Amino acid sequence: MPRLSLLLRKEAAWPSWNQRRSYQEVVPLKIEWRFSEGSAEPLPRLARELVEMGVDVIVSSPTEPTLAAKRVIGLRRERPLW
């Protein structure tokens, strides 16, 4: 099963838990959620955690989570960063 990860600053940036759950029931996809609760400080740790888990795709938003993920991935292009 493909593993998608979401790296976001706030949980409110993504649909409610009920919407997430129904989406996962329809699409055969494992989603790893990571939120930094509005702070940029934990983003590098959260991004590193996702990379070490071996997720297939990292989706991030806005700029700070994206930059944190890019720094962790570095020049390796094993996982798409969207």
N, C-alpha and C positions, 0 to 999 in steps of 0.2 A: 504494500500500500504506500503510495507517495506521501512524503511528509513535507508539509508547508509550514513555515513559521512566520509569525507576525511580530515585529518589534516596533512598539508604539510608545509614545510618551504618556498617553492617557487612555484608560480603558474606554472612556466616552467616545473616543475616535472610532470605535468599531461597534457594530450592532449589539443589541442586548444579548444576554446569555441564551434566552429562548430562541432568538433568530440564529445564533451561532449553532446551537444544538440541532435545529431542524436542517440547517445547511449540511452539517456533517452526516446526518442520517440519509440524505439524498445522494451526496457525492462521496465516493469511497476515498476518503482523504483524511489523514491524521494531521490535525492542526495543533502546533505548539504555540501558545500565547505567551508573550512577555510584555509587560507594561512597566514603565519606570515611575509611574505615579506622578508625572509632571516634572521630575527632576532629571537633569542630564547626567548626574553623577553615576548611577548604576548602569547606564547604557553600554559601556564597554564590557562590563562583566556579563550582562544579559546576552550581548551579541556573541561573546566568546562561548558562553554556555550553548547557544544554538549551533554554532559551528562545530563544537566538540560533540554534540549529539548526532551530527551527520545529517541534518535536515537537507532536503533536496532543493528547496527554494527559501530565500529570506525576503519577505516583503516588509518594507519599512516606510514610516512616514512620521513626521515631516523630516526636515533636513538633519537634525541632530542624530536621530536613530540611524539614518542612512549613512552618515559619516562614521558613526561608531562601528557599524557593520562592515563598511569598506576598510576601515583600519584593521579590524580583526582578520578579515579575509586576506588583506594585503594584495599581493600580486597573484595569488592563487585564484583561478577562475573555475574552481570545481563546482561552485554553486552560483546560480544566477542571483543577482541582487536587483530587485525591482522596486 
